[in-house]
Amino acid sequence: MAKQQFILDVFAKAKPFQALIDNTAKSLDGMIQWKRWFKWKYTANLTFEGLMAEGARVTAGSVVDYGARAPRRERPTGQTFLGSIASLKDGFQLDLKEMRRFLELEEAMKSGRVEDGQALFNELFPDVQALMLAPHRRMDMWAGEILSNGTVTVAAADNPQGVPFQVAFPIPKDKVITKAWALANADSKPLTDLRTILDEQKAKGRVFSKMKMTRSTFNKMITSTEVAGTFGLKIEKGSATYNVNPVNTITPEMVNNVFEATGLPTIELVDYGVQIASGSVVFPFKDDRVVLHNGEEFGDSYYTYANEEKMPVAGVTYAKNDNVLLKYKVAEDYRLFEYELNSFLVPKNVPGMLIIDTANKRA
Protein backbone atom coordinates (compact mmCIF):
# COMPACT_ATOMS: atom_id res chain seq x y z
CA MET A 1 0.00 0.00 0.00
CA ALA A 2 3.00 2.30 0.19
CA LYS A 3 3.11 2.72 -3.56
CA GLN A 4 0.62 5.58 -3.64
CA GLN A 5 2.98 8.38 -2.63
CA PHE A 6 5.37 7.58 -5.43
CA ILE A 7 3.00 9.70 -7.47
CA LEU A 8 4.78 12.70 -5.95
CA ASP A 9 7.74 12.04 -8.24
CA VAL A 10 5.48 12.25 -11.26
CA PHE A 11 3.47 15.24 -10.09
CA ALA A 12 6.46 17.12 -8.64
CA LYS A 13 6.07 20.03 -11.05
CA ALA A 14 2.45 19.85 -12.16
CA LYS A 15 0.80 18.83 -8.85
CA PRO A 16 2.38 19.45 -5.45
CA PHE A 17 2.05 16.92 -2.63
CA GLN A 18 -0.56 18.97 -0.76
CA ALA A 19 -2.73 19.24 -3.88
CA LEU A 20 -2.61 15.47 -4.32
CA ILE A 21 -3.73 14.93 -0.71
CA ASP A 22 -6.46 17.56 -0.98
CA ASN A 23 -7.76 15.95 -4.15
CA THR A 24 -7.91 12.52 -2.54
CA ALA A 25 -9.49 13.91 0.65
CA LYS A 26 -12.63 14.85 -1.27
CA SER A 27 -13.44 11.16 -1.54
CA LEU A 28 -13.36 10.63 2.22
CA ASP A 29 -16.56 12.55 2.97
CA GLY A 30 -19.08 10.26 4.60
CA MET A 31 -16.60 7.39 5.04
CA ILE A 32 -15.49 8.36 8.55
CA GLN A 33 -17.79 7.27 11.37
CA TRP A 34 -16.40 8.86 14.53
CA LYS A 35 -17.09 12.40 13.32
CA ARG A 36 -20.82 11.73 13.61
CA TRP A 37 -20.43 11.81 17.42
CA PHE A 38 -17.13 13.55 18.33
CA LYS A 39 -15.61 16.89 17.32
CA TRP A 40 -12.01 18.05 17.11
CA LYS A 41 -10.59 19.90 20.13
CA TYR A 42 -7.04 21.22 20.08
CA THR A 43 -4.61 20.84 22.95
CA ALA A 44 -1.02 22.10 22.88
CA ASN A 45 0.23 19.28 25.10
CA LEU A 46 0.44 15.51 24.85
CA THR A 47 -1.68 15.38 28.00
CA PHE A 48 -5.08 16.93 28.58
CA GLU A 49 -7.37 17.51 31.53
CA GLY A 50 -11.14 17.43 31.47
CA LEU A 51 -14.25 17.10 33.61
CA MET A 52 -17.03 14.56 33.42
CA ALA A 53 -20.10 15.70 35.29
CA GLU A 54 -21.91 12.85 37.02
CA GLY A 55 -24.99 14.69 38.26
CA ALA A 56 -25.54 17.54 35.86
CA ARG A 57 -29.32 17.81 35.98
CA VAL A 58 -30.71 21.32 36.25
CA THR A 59 -32.76 22.21 39.34
CA ALA A 60 -35.41 24.91 39.65
CA GLY A 61 -34.17 28.32 40.77
CA SER A 62 -34.88 29.61 44.29
CA VAL A 63 -37.47 32.31 44.94
CA VAL A 64 -36.39 34.77 47.70
CA ASP A 65 -37.35 38.14 49.12
CA TYR A 66 -36.01 41.22 47.34
CA GLY A 67 -32.58 42.07 48.72
CA ALA A 68 -32.18 38.64 50.36
CA ARG A 69 -28.95 36.74 50.03
CA ALA A 70 -28.85 34.10 47.30
CA PRO A 71 -28.99 30.56 48.75
CA ARG A 72 -25.67 28.71 48.46
CA ARG A 73 -25.85 25.49 46.46
CA GLU A 74 -23.31 22.78 45.83
CA ARG A 75 -22.18 22.42 42.24
CA PRO A 76 -23.03 19.10 40.56
CA THR A 77 -20.51 16.43 41.44
CA GLY A 78 -17.95 15.71 38.78
CA GLN A 79 -14.92 13.62 38.05
CA THR A 80 -11.77 15.20 36.70
CA PHE A 81 -9.55 13.09 34.52
CA LEU A 82 -6.08 13.40 33.07
CA GLY A 83 -5.44 11.71 29.75
CA SER A 84 -2.62 11.21 27.30
CA ILE A 85 -2.82 11.78 23.58
CA ALA A 86 -2.37 8.59 21.57
CA SER A 87 0.06 8.62 18.67
CA LEU A 88 -1.21 6.98 15.48
CA LYS A 89 1.47 6.19 12.90
CA ASP A 90 2.15 3.84 10.00
CA GLY A 91 4.92 3.74 7.41
CA PHE A 92 4.69 2.03 4.03
CA GLN A 93 7.63 1.23 1.79
CA LEU A 94 7.73 0.27 -1.86
CA ASP A 95 9.30 -3.10 -2.55
CA LEU A 96 11.68 -3.47 -5.52
CA LYS A 97 9.00 -4.83 -7.83
CA GLU A 98 6.66 -1.91 -7.07
CA MET A 99 9.49 0.58 -7.49
CA ARG A 100 10.26 -0.88 -10.91
CA ARG A 101 6.62 -0.57 -11.98
CA PHE A 102 6.39 3.06 -10.96
CA LEU A 103 9.75 3.96 -12.42
CA GLU A 104 8.36 2.69 -15.72
CA LEU A 105 5.24 4.79 -15.28
CA GLU A 106 7.31 7.83 -14.36
CA GLU A 107 9.43 7.40 -17.46
CA ALA A 108 6.32 6.97 -19.58
CA MET A 109 4.88 10.22 -18.29
CA LYS A 110 8.13 12.12 -18.87
CA SER A 111 8.06 10.87 -22.43
CA GLY A 112 4.50 12.08 -22.82
CA ARG A 113 2.97 8.63 -23.11
CA VAL A 114 0.81 9.04 -19.96
CA GLU A 115 -1.03 12.30 -20.41
CA ASP A 116 -0.92 14.51 -17.29
CA GLY A 117 -0.17 11.47 -15.15
CA GLN A 118 -3.89 10.63 -15.04
CA ALA A 119 -3.33 6.91 -15.61
CA LEU A 120 -0.87 6.82 -12.73
CA PHE A 121 -3.18 8.74 -10.43
CA ASN A 122 -6.10 6.43 -11.28
CA GLU A 123 -3.98 3.41 -10.45
CA LEU A 124 -2.76 4.82 -7.15
CA PHE A 125 -5.95 6.50 -5.97
CA PRO A 126 -7.44 3.53 -4.03
CA ASP A 127 -4.25 3.14 -2.02
CA VAL A 128 -3.94 6.87 -1.34
CA GLN A 129 -7.49 6.85 -0.05
CA ALA A 130 -6.96 3.74 2.09
CA LEU A 131 -3.92 5.18 3.84
CA MET A 132 -5.50 8.56 4.47
CA LEU A 133 -8.39 6.71 6.11
CA ALA A 134 -6.17 4.49 8.29
CA PRO A 135 -5.90 6.78 11.37
CA HIS A 136 -9.61 7.58 11.18
CA ARG A 137 -10.41 3.86 11.10
CA ARG A 138 -8.66 3.46 14.47
CA MET A 139 -10.77 6.31 15.83
CA ASP A 140 -13.86 4.66 14.36
CA MET A 141 -12.98 1.62 16.48
CA TRP A 142 -12.70 3.77 19.60
CA ALA A 143 -15.97 5.60 18.92
CA GLY A 144 -18.04 2.43 18.61
CA GLU A 145 -16.54 0.93 21.74
CA ILE A 146 -17.03 4.12 23.78
CA LEU A 147 -20.69 4.38 22.81
CA SER A 148 -21.50 0.72 23.45
CA ASN A 149 -19.19 -0.17 26.34
CA GLY A 150 -17.70 3.01 27.81
CA THR A 151 -14.16 1.79 27.12
CA VAL A 152 -11.31 2.22 24.64
CA THR A 153 -9.22 -0.88 23.99
CA VAL A 154 -6.10 -1.37 21.89
CA ALA A 155 -5.08 -5.02 21.82
CA ALA A 156 -2.10 -6.85 20.33
CA ALA A 157 -4.46 -8.64 17.93
CA ASP A 158 -5.54 -5.42 16.22
CA ASN A 159 -2.40 -3.38 16.90
CA PRO A 160 0.67 -5.51 16.01
CA GLN A 161 4.00 -3.90 16.91
CA GLY A 162 2.10 -1.24 18.83
CA VAL A 163 1.19 -0.45 22.42
CA PRO A 164 -1.81 -2.29 23.96
CA PHE A 165 -3.92 -0.50 26.57
CA GLN A 166 -7.47 -0.05 27.87
CA VAL A 167 -9.20 3.04 29.25
CA ALA A 168 -12.55 2.89 31.07
CA PHE A 169 -14.77 5.98 31.23
CA PRO A 170 -17.38 6.44 34.00
CA ILE A 171 -20.41 6.16 31.73
CA PRO A 172 -23.51 4.94 33.64
CA LYS A 173 -24.42 1.31 32.96
CA ASP A 174 -27.41 -0.91 33.70
CA LYS A 175 -28.72 -4.40 32.96
CA VAL A 176 -32.08 -5.72 31.83
CA ILE A 177 -34.58 -6.54 34.57
CA THR A 178 -36.70 -9.50 33.51
CA LYS A 179 -34.65 -11.82 31.31
CA ALA A 180 -31.70 -11.62 28.93
CA TRP A 181 -32.60 -10.70 25.36
CA ALA A 182 -31.76 -13.70 23.18
CA LEU A 183 -33.06 -15.47 20.10
CA ALA A 184 -33.95 -18.43 22.33
CA ASN A 185 -35.76 -16.26 24.90
CA ALA A 186 -39.11 -15.44 23.34
CA ASP A 187 -40.37 -14.78 26.87
CA SER A 188 -37.94 -11.91 27.48
CA LYS A 189 -39.63 -8.54 27.96
CA PRO A 190 -37.69 -5.75 26.24
CA LEU A 191 -40.57 -3.26 26.42
CA THR A 192 -41.01 -3.84 30.15
CA ASP A 193 -37.24 -3.52 30.67
CA LEU A 194 -37.03 -0.29 28.72
CA ARG A 195 -40.05 1.32 30.35
CA THR A 196 -38.86 0.40 33.85
CA ILE A 197 -35.37 1.71 33.23
CA LEU A 198 -36.67 4.90 31.63
CA ASP A 199 -38.99 5.52 34.61
CA GLU A 200 -36.08 4.98 37.02
CA GLN A 201 -33.92 7.42 35.07
CA LYS A 202 -36.72 9.97 34.84
CA ALA A 203 -36.95 9.97 38.64
CA LYS A 204 -33.26 10.99 38.61
CA GLY A 205 -33.91 13.81 36.17
CA ARG A 206 -32.64 11.98 33.09
CA VAL A 207 -34.77 11.43 29.99
CA PHE A 208 -33.74 9.89 26.69
CA SER A 209 -35.13 10.22 23.17
CA LYS A 210 -32.90 7.84 21.20
CA MET A 211 -31.20 4.48 21.45
CA LYS A 212 -28.49 2.77 19.45
CA MET A 213 -27.92 -0.97 19.01
CA THR A 214 -26.58 -3.46 16.47
CA ARG A 215 -28.73 -5.47 14.07
CA SER A 216 -28.00 -8.57 16.17
CA THR A 217 -29.34 -6.92 19.33
CA PHE A 218 -32.38 -5.65 17.42
CA ASN A 219 -33.12 -9.18 16.19
CA LYS A 220 -32.97 -10.48 19.77
CA MET A 221 -35.32 -7.74 20.91
CA ILE A 222 -37.99 -8.44 18.29
CA THR A 223 -37.82 -12.21 18.91
CA SER A 224 -39.67 -11.63 22.16
CA THR A 225 -43.41 -12.13 21.97
CA GLU A 226 -43.78 -8.84 23.85
CA VAL A 227 -42.42 -6.99 20.81
CA ALA A 228 -43.36 -9.35 18.00
CA GLY A 229 -46.88 -9.61 19.37
CA THR A 230 -47.34 -5.92 18.64
CA PHE A 231 -47.11 -6.72 14.96
CA GLY A 232 -48.95 -9.20 12.78
CA LEU A 233 -49.38 -9.81 9.11
CA LYS A 234 -52.10 -11.81 7.42
CA ILE A 235 -52.22 -12.50 3.70
CA GLU A 236 -55.46 -13.65 2.14
CA LYS A 237 -55.62 -15.36 -1.21
CA GLY A 238 -58.99 -16.63 -2.25
CA SER A 239 -60.43 -18.57 0.65
CA ALA A 240 -57.03 -19.16 2.27
CA THR A 241 -55.50 -16.98 5.01
CA TYR A 242 -51.77 -17.08 5.70
CA ASN A 243 -50.28 -15.84 8.99
CA VAL A 244 -46.77 -14.50 8.49
CA ASN A 245 -44.29 -14.71 11.35
CA PRO A 246 -43.81 -11.03 12.34
CA VAL A 247 -40.18 -11.63 13.37
CA ASN A 248 -39.35 -12.14 9.70
CA THR A 249 -40.99 -8.90 8.61
CA ILE A 250 -40.40 -6.37 11.40
CA THR A 251 -38.11 -3.48 10.44
CA PRO A 252 -36.56 -0.76 12.63
CA GLU A 253 -38.84 1.74 10.91
CA MET A 254 -41.92 -0.24 11.96
CA VAL A 255 -40.70 -0.50 15.54
CA ASN A 256 -39.84 3.20 15.65
CA ASN A 257 -43.36 4.12 14.56
CA VAL A 258 -44.74 2.19 17.54
CA PHE A 259 -42.06 3.44 19.96
CA GLU A 260 -42.55 7.06 18.96
CA ALA A 261 -46.32 6.75 19.38
CA THR A 262 -45.95 5.19 22.83
CA GLY A 263 -43.23 7.56 24.11
CA LEU A 264 -40.24 5.22 23.84
CA PRO A 265 -36.87 6.28 22.39
CA THR A 266 -36.43 5.56 18.69
CA ILE A 267 -33.82 3.09 17.43
CA GLU A 268 -30.75 3.61 15.25
CA LEU A 269 -28.78 0.56 14.12
CA VAL A 270 -24.97 0.90 14.24
CA ASP A 271 -23.19 -1.88 12.37
CA TYR A 272 -20.11 -0.50 10.60
CA GLY A 273 -16.98 -2.66 10.34
CA VAL A 274 -13.25 -1.83 10.43
CA GLN A 275 -10.58 -3.96 8.80
CA ILE A 276 -7.51 -4.60 10.97
CA ALA A 277 -3.93 -5.55 10.07
CA SER A 278 -4.67 -9.28 9.96
CA GLY A 279 -7.23 -8.71 7.21
CA SER A 280 -10.24 -9.60 9.34
CA VAL A 281 -13.07 -7.15 10.03
CA VAL A 282 -14.13 -6.10 13.53
CA PHE A 283 -17.38 -4.37 14.47
CA PRO A 284 -16.63 -1.77 17.18
CA PHE A 285 -20.18 -1.24 18.46
CA LYS A 286 -20.74 -4.27 20.67
CA ASP A 287 -23.65 -6.68 20.41
CA ASP A 288 -25.97 -7.07 23.41
CA ARG A 289 -25.74 -3.38 24.22
CA VAL A 290 -28.29 -0.59 24.01
CA VAL A 291 -27.12 2.98 24.58
CA LEU A 292 -29.81 5.48 25.54
CA HIS A 293 -28.99 9.09 24.73
CA ASN A 294 -30.13 12.51 23.49
CA GLY A 295 -28.62 14.25 20.49
CA GLU A 296 -25.59 13.02 18.59
CA GLU A 297 -22.67 14.87 20.21
CA PHE A 298 -20.91 12.56 22.64
CA GLY A 299 -17.53 14.17 23.22
CA ASP A 300 -14.27 15.53 21.86
CA SER A 301 -11.35 14.30 19.82
CA TYR A 302 -8.39 15.91 21.54
CA TYR A 303 -5.51 16.40 19.12
CA THR A 304 -2.13 18.10 19.01
CA TYR A 305 0.58 18.75 16.44
CA ALA A 306 3.35 16.38 15.39
CA ASN A 307 6.91 17.42 16.29
CA GLU A 308 7.87 17.61 12.62
CA GLU A 309 5.31 20.34 12.03
CA LYS A 310 7.48 22.58 14.20
CA MET A 311 10.82 21.02 13.24
CA PRO A 312 10.64 19.71 9.65
CA VAL A 313 13.25 17.17 8.60
CA ALA A 314 15.40 17.85 5.54
CA GLY A 315 14.54 15.66 2.57
CA VAL A 316 10.95 15.04 3.69
CA THR A 317 7.95 16.46 1.83
CA TYR A 318 4.92 17.23 4.02
CA ALA A 319 1.22 17.65 3.52
CA LYS A 320 -1.63 17.94 6.02
CA ASN A 321 -5.26 17.00 5.92
CA ASP A 322 -7.82 16.90 8.72
CA ASN A 323 -5.10 17.22 11.40
CA VAL A 324 -3.20 14.24 9.94
CA LEU A 325 0.41 14.97 8.94
CA LEU A 326 1.50 13.09 5.81
CA LYS A 327 5.18 12.60 4.98
CA TYR A 328 6.99 11.47 1.85
CA LYS A 329 10.64 10.41 2.12
CA VAL A 330 13.00 9.65 -0.73
CA ALA A 331 16.34 7.92 -0.13
CA GLU A 332 18.82 6.24 -2.42
CA ASP A 333 17.34 2.78 -2.02
CA TYR A 334 13.77 3.33 -0.86
CA ARG A 335 10.66 5.46 -1.03
CA LEU A 336 8.56 5.74 2.13
CA PHE A 337 5.17 7.22 2.92
CA GLU A 338 4.05 7.85 6.51
CA TYR A 339 1.20 9.51 8.35
CA GLU A 340 1.01 10.74 11.94
CA LEU A 341 -2.01 11.75 13.99
CA ASN A 342 -1.77 12.52 17.70
CA SER A 343 -5.31 12.26 19.01
CA PHE A 344 -7.67 10.55 21.46
CA LEU A 345 -11.46 10.40 21.81
CA VAL A 346 -12.98 11.44 25.15
CA PRO A 347 -16.72 11.27 25.96
CA LYS A 348 -18.10 14.26 27.84
CA ASN A 349 -21.86 13.74 27.58
CA VAL A 350 -21.83 11.22 30.42
CA PRO A 351 -25.10 12.27 32.17
CA GLY A 352 -26.86 12.07 28.81
CA MET A 353 -25.91 8.42 28.23
CA LEU A 354 -26.89 5.07 29.68
CA ILE A 355 -25.46 1.77 28.42
CA ILE A 356 -27.73 -1.25 28.99
CA ASP A 357 -26.28 -4.77 28.96
CA THR A 358 -29.06 -6.84 27.38
CA ALA A 359 -27.30 -10.20 27.74
CA ASN A 360 -27.36 -10.10 31.55
CA LYS A 361 -30.16 -9.35 33.99
CA ARG A 362 -29.85 -7.57 37.31
CA ALA A 363 -28.95 -9.78 40.24
Wavefront OBJ file of the C-alpha trace (Angstrom):
o trace
v 0.000 0.000 0.000
v 3.004 2.296 0.186
v 3.112 2.715 -3.555
v 0.621 5.578 -3.639
v 2.981 8.375 -2.626
v 5.372 7.579 -5.432
v 2.999 9.703 -7.474
v 4.780 12.698 -5.950
v 7.744 12.040 -8.242
v 5.480 12.251 -11.264
v 3.474 15.239 -10.088
v 6.455 17.117 -8.641
v 6.066 20.031 -11.045
v 2.451 19.848 -12.159
v 0.805 18.826 -8.853
v 2.384 19.449 -5.453
v 2.053 16.925 -2.630
v -0.559 18.970 -0.764
v -2.729 19.239 -3.880
v -2.606 15.472 -4.316
v -3.727 14.933 -0.711
v -6.465 17.557 -0.981
v -7.763 15.954 -4.147
v -7.906 12.521 -2.543
v -9.486 13.911 0.649
v -12.629 14.849 -1.269
v -13.445 11.158 -1.543
v -13.364 10.633 2.225
v -16.559 12.548 2.968
v -19.082 10.259 4.598
v -16.599 7.393 5.043
v -15.489 8.365 8.553
v -17.792 7.265 11.365
v -16.397 8.861 14.530
v -17.095 12.401 13.318
v -20.821 11.733 13.613
v -20.425 11.810 17.422
v -17.135 13.554 18.332
v -15.612 16.888 17.324
v -12.007 18.053 17.107
v -10.593 19.896 20.131
v -7.044 21.221 20.075
v -4.605 20.841 22.949
v -1.023 22.103 22.878
v 0.229 19.276 25.096
v 0.440 15.507 24.847
v -1.681 15.379 27.999
v -5.084 16.931 28.578
v -7.369 17.512 31.532
v -11.141 17.431 31.473
v -14.252 17.104 33.606
v -17.029 14.557 33.416
v -20.101 15.699 35.295
v -21.912 12.849 37.018
v -24.992 14.692 38.257
v -25.540 17.539 35.859
v -29.322 17.811 35.978
v -30.706 21.319 36.246
v -32.761 22.209 39.343
v -35.413 24.913 39.648
v -34.170 28.322 40.768
v -34.879 29.609 44.292
v -37.468 32.312 44.940
v -36.388 34.768 47.699
v -37.348 38.144 49.122
v -36.006 41.220 47.337
v -32.579 42.070 48.719
v -32.183 38.637 50.363
v -28.946 36.736 50.029
v -28.854 34.097 47.298
v -28.985 30.563 48.749
v -25.672 28.705 48.462
v -25.851 25.491 46.457
v -23.306 22.781 45.826
v -22.178 22.422 42.239
v -23.033 19.102 40.560
v -20.512 16.425 41.438
v -17.946 15.713 38.783
v -14.922 13.623 38.054
v -11.773 15.195 36.702
v -9.547 13.095 34.519
v -6.081 13.401 33.070
v -5.440 11.714 29.748
v -2.623 11.212 27.302
v -2.815 11.784 23.578
v -2.374 8.593 21.573
v 0.062 8.622 18.665
v -1.206 6.976 15.477
v 1.465 6.186 12.896
v 2.147 3.841 10.000
v 4.919 3.741 7.413
v 4.685 2.029 4.032
v 7.627 1.226 1.794
v 7.727 0.270 -1.861
v 9.302 -3.102 -2.551
v 11.684 -3.475 -5.521
v 8.997 -4.830 -7.831
v 6.662 -1.914 -7.070
v 9.491 0.575 -7.486
v 10.262 -0.878 -10.914
v 6.624 -0.573 -11.984
v 6.393 3.056 -10.961
v 9.751 3.964 -12.421
v 8.364 2.687 -15.718
v 5.235 4.794 -15.285
v 7.308 7.827 -14.364
v 9.428 7.399 -17.459
v 6.319 6.971 -19.585
v 4.885 10.217 -18.294
v 8.127 12.122 -18.868
v 8.061 10.871 -22.429
v 4.499 12.082 -22.816
v 2.970 8.629 -23.106
v 0.812 9.037 -19.959
v -1.033 12.304 -20.406
v -0.922 14.505 -17.292
v -0.174 11.472 -15.148
v -3.891 10.626 -15.040
v -3.327 6.914 -15.608
v -0.872 6.824 -12.732
v -3.182 8.736 -10.429
v -6.103 6.434 -11.275
v -3.980 3.412 -10.451
v -2.758 4.821 -7.153
v -5.951 6.502 -5.968
v -7.442 3.531 -4.028
v -4.247 3.137 -2.019
v -3.942 6.870 -1.339
v -7.494 6.854 -0.052
v -6.962 3.742 2.094
v -3.915 5.182 3.844
v -5.503 8.555 4.467
v -8.390 6.706 6.107
v -6.166 4.490 8.291
v -5.896 6.782 11.372
v -9.609 7.575 11.178
v -10.411 3.860 11.100
v -8.664 3.460 14.466
v -10.768 6.305 15.831
v -13.864 4.664 14.358
v -12.985 1.623 16.482
v -12.703 3.769 19.604
v -15.975 5.599 18.920
v -18.039 2.432 18.611
v -16.537 0.931 21.745
v -17.031 4.115 23.776
v -20.685 4.380 22.806
v -21.502 0.722 23.448
v -19.186 -0.171 26.338
v -17.699 3.009 27.814
v -14.160 1.793 27.117
v -11.307 2.217 24.641
v -9.220 -0.882 23.986
v -6.101 -1.368 21.890
v -5.075 -5.023 21.820
v -2.098 -6.847 20.331
v -4.457 -8.644 17.930
v -5.536 -5.421 16.222
v -2.396 -3.383 16.903
v 0.667 -5.508 16.008
v 3.997 -3.899 16.909
v 2.095 -1.237 18.827
v 1.188 -0.451 22.420
v -1.807 -2.290 23.956
v -3.925 -0.503 26.572
v -7.469 -0.048 27.865
v -9.197 3.044 29.246
v -12.553 2.894 31.066
v -14.772 5.979 31.229
v -17.382 6.439 34.003
v -20.410 6.164 31.730
v -23.508 4.939 33.641
v -24.424 1.314 32.958
v -27.406 -0.909 33.699
v -28.720 -4.404 32.963
v -32.082 -5.724 31.834
v -34.575 -6.542 34.566
v -36.702 -9.503 33.507
v -34.653 -11.824 31.313
v -31.697 -11.616 28.933
v -32.597 -10.699 25.357
v -31.759 -13.695 23.182
v -33.065 -15.473 20.100
v -33.951 -18.433 22.325
v -35.759 -16.261 24.896
v -39.111 -15.443 23.336
v -40.371 -14.783 26.871
v -37.936 -11.910 27.477
v -39.633 -8.540 27.962
v -37.690 -5.746 26.235
v -40.566 -3.263 26.420
v -41.008 -3.843 30.155
v -37.245 -3.525 30.673
v -37.028 -0.285 28.722
v -40.051 1.318 30.346
v -38.865 0.405 33.851
v -35.366 1.714 33.234
v -36.673 4.901 31.631
v -38.985 5.515 34.609
v -36.076 4.985 37.017
v -33.919 7.424 35.070
v -36.723 9.973 34.842
v -36.947 9.975 38.644
v -33.264 10.988 38.615
v -33.914 13.809 36.170
v -32.642 11.977 33.091
v -34.766 11.430 29.993
v -33.743 9.889 26.689
v -35.126 10.221 23.173
v -32.896 7.842 21.201
v -31.196 4.483 21.452
v -28.489 2.767 19.451
v -27.916 -0.968 19.011
v -26.585 -3.460 16.471
v -28.726 -5.466 14.074
v -27.999 -8.573 16.171
v -29.345 -6.916 19.331
v -32.384 -5.653 17.423
v -33.116 -9.183 16.193
v -32.969 -10.483 19.773
v -35.322 -7.743 20.912
v -37.990 -8.435 18.285
v -37.822 -12.207 18.908
v -39.666 -11.625 22.162
v -43.409 -12.127 21.970
v -43.778 -8.843 23.851
v -42.420 -6.989 20.813
v -43.360 -9.353 18.001
v -46.884 -9.606 19.372
v -47.337 -5.921 18.642
v -47.115 -6.724 14.955
v -48.954 -9.200 12.784
v -49.382 -9.809 9.109
v -52.103 -11.813 7.418
v -52.220 -12.499 3.697
v -55.461 -13.651 2.142
v -55.620 -15.356 -1.210
v -58.992 -16.631 -2.251
v -60.434 -18.573 0.649
v -57.034 -19.164 2.273
v -55.502 -16.978 5.007
v -51.770 -17.077 5.705
v -50.280 -15.841 8.988
v -46.773 -14.496 8.489
v -44.292 -14.706 11.345
v -43.815 -11.031 12.336
v -40.183 -11.630 13.366
v -39.353 -12.139 9.697
v -40.993 -8.904 8.607
v -40.396 -6.367 11.402
v -38.109 -3.480 10.445
v -36.557 -0.759 12.633
v -38.841 1.744 10.909
v -41.919 -0.235 11.960
v -40.699 -0.503 15.543
v -39.840 3.203 15.645
v -43.362 4.117 14.563
v -44.738 2.194 17.538
v -42.061 3.435 19.958
v -42.554 7.057 18.956
v -46.322 6.752 19.380
v -45.948 5.192 22.834
v -43.230 7.560 24.112
v -40.236 5.223 23.843
v -36.866 6.283 22.389
v -36.434 5.561 18.691
v -33.819 3.089 17.434
v -30.752 3.607 15.247
v -28.783 0.558 14.124
v -24.968 0.900 14.238
v -23.188 -1.882 12.372
v -20.110 -0.505 10.596
v -16.980 -2.658 10.339
v -13.250 -1.826 10.428
v -10.578 -3.959 8.796
v -7.508 -4.598 10.969
v -3.927 -5.547 10.068
v -4.668 -9.285 9.964
v -7.228 -8.710 7.209
v -10.236 -9.597 9.345
v -13.067 -7.148 10.035
v -14.134 -6.102 13.529
v -17.378 -4.369 14.471
v -16.626 -1.772 17.181
v -20.178 -1.241 18.460
v -20.735 -4.274 20.669
v -23.647 -6.679 20.414
v -25.974 -7.075 23.415
v -25.743 -3.377 24.221
v -28.294 -0.585 24.007
v -27.117 2.985 24.576
v -29.815 5.480 25.536
v -28.991 9.091 24.733
v -30.127 12.505 23.491
v -28.624 14.246 20.488
v -25.585 13.016 18.592
v -22.665 14.867 20.209
v -20.909 12.561 22.644
v -17.528 14.167 23.216
v -14.267 15.534 21.856
v -11.355 14.302 19.822
v -8.389 15.914 21.539
v -5.511 16.404 19.118
v -2.126 18.096 19.005
v 0.582 18.751 16.436
v 3.355 16.376 15.392
v 6.907 17.417 16.285
v 7.872 17.605 12.617
v 5.307 20.342 12.034
v 7.484 22.577 14.203
v 10.820 21.016 13.236
v 10.641 19.705 9.651
v 13.248 17.165 8.599
v 15.399 17.847 5.535
v 14.545 15.664 2.569
v 10.951 15.041 3.692
v 7.951 16.456 1.827
v 4.924 17.233 4.019
v 1.215 17.650 3.524
v -1.626 17.944 6.018
v -5.263 16.997 5.916
v -7.820 16.903 8.722
v -5.098 17.215 11.404
v -3.205 14.244 9.935
v 0.409 14.967 8.939
v 1.499 13.090 5.809
v 5.184 12.604 4.977
v 6.987 11.471 1.851
v 10.635 10.414 2.117
v 12.999 9.650 -0.734
v 16.335 7.920 -0.126
v 18.821 6.241 -2.420
v 17.343 2.777 -2.024
v 13.774 3.326 -0.858
v 10.663 5.459 -1.033
v 8.563 5.744 2.132
v 5.174 7.219 2.919
v 4.052 7.847 6.508
v 1.203 9.509 8.354
v 1.010 10.742 11.938
v -2.011 11.755 13.985
v -1.770 12.520 17.696
v -5.314 12.264 19.006
v -7.668 10.550 21.457
v -11.460 10.400 21.815
v -12.984 11.442 25.150
v -16.715 11.265 25.959
v -18.099 14.261 27.839
v -21.859 13.743 27.580
v -21.833 11.218 30.423
v -25.097 12.269 32.167
v -26.862 12.068 28.806
v -25.907 8.423 28.227
v -26.885 5.068 29.681
v -25.458 1.768 28.419
v -27.727 -1.255 28.991
v -26.279 -4.768 28.962
v -29.059 -6.837 27.376
v -27.298 -10.196 27.744
v -27.360 -10.104 31.550
v -30.158 -9.349 33.989
v -29.849 -7.571 37.306
v -28.949 -9.785 40.241
l 1 2 3 4 5 6 7 8 9 10 11 12 13 14 15 16 17 18 19 20 21 22 23 24 25 26 27 28 29 30 31 32 33 34 35 36 37 38 39 40 41 42 43 44 45 46 47 48 49 50 51 52 53 54 55 56 57 58 59 60 61 62 63 64 65 66 67 68 69 70 71 72 73 74 75 76 77 78 79 80 81 82 83 84 85 86 87 88 89 90 91 92 93 94 95 96 97 98 99 100 101 102 103 104 105 106 107 108 109 110 111 112 113 114 115 116 117 118 119 120 121 122 123 124 125 126 127 128 129 130 131 132 133 134 135 136 137 138 139 140 141 142 143 144 145 146 147 148 149 150 151 152 153 154 155 156 157 158 159 160 161 162 163 164 165 166 167 168 169 170 171 172 173 174 175 176 177 178 179 180 181 182 183 184 185 186 187 188 189 190 191 192 193 194 195 196 197 198 199 200 201 202 203 204 205 206 207 208 209 210 211 212 213 214 215 216 217 218 219 220 221 222 223 224 225 226 227 228 229 230 231 232 233 234 235 236 237 238 239 240 241 242 243 244 245 246 247 248 249 250 251 252 253 254 255 256 257 258 259 260 261 262 263 264 265 266 267 268 269 270 271 272 273 274 275 276 277 278 279 280 281 282 283 284 285 286 287 288 289 290 291 292 293 294 295 296 297 298 299 300 301 302 303 304 305 306 307 308 309 310 311 312 313 314 315 316 317 318 319 320 321 322 323 324 325 326 327 328 329 330 331 332 333 334 335 336 337 338 339 340 341 342 343 344 345 346 347 348 349 350 351 352 353 354 355 356 357 358 359 360 361 362 363
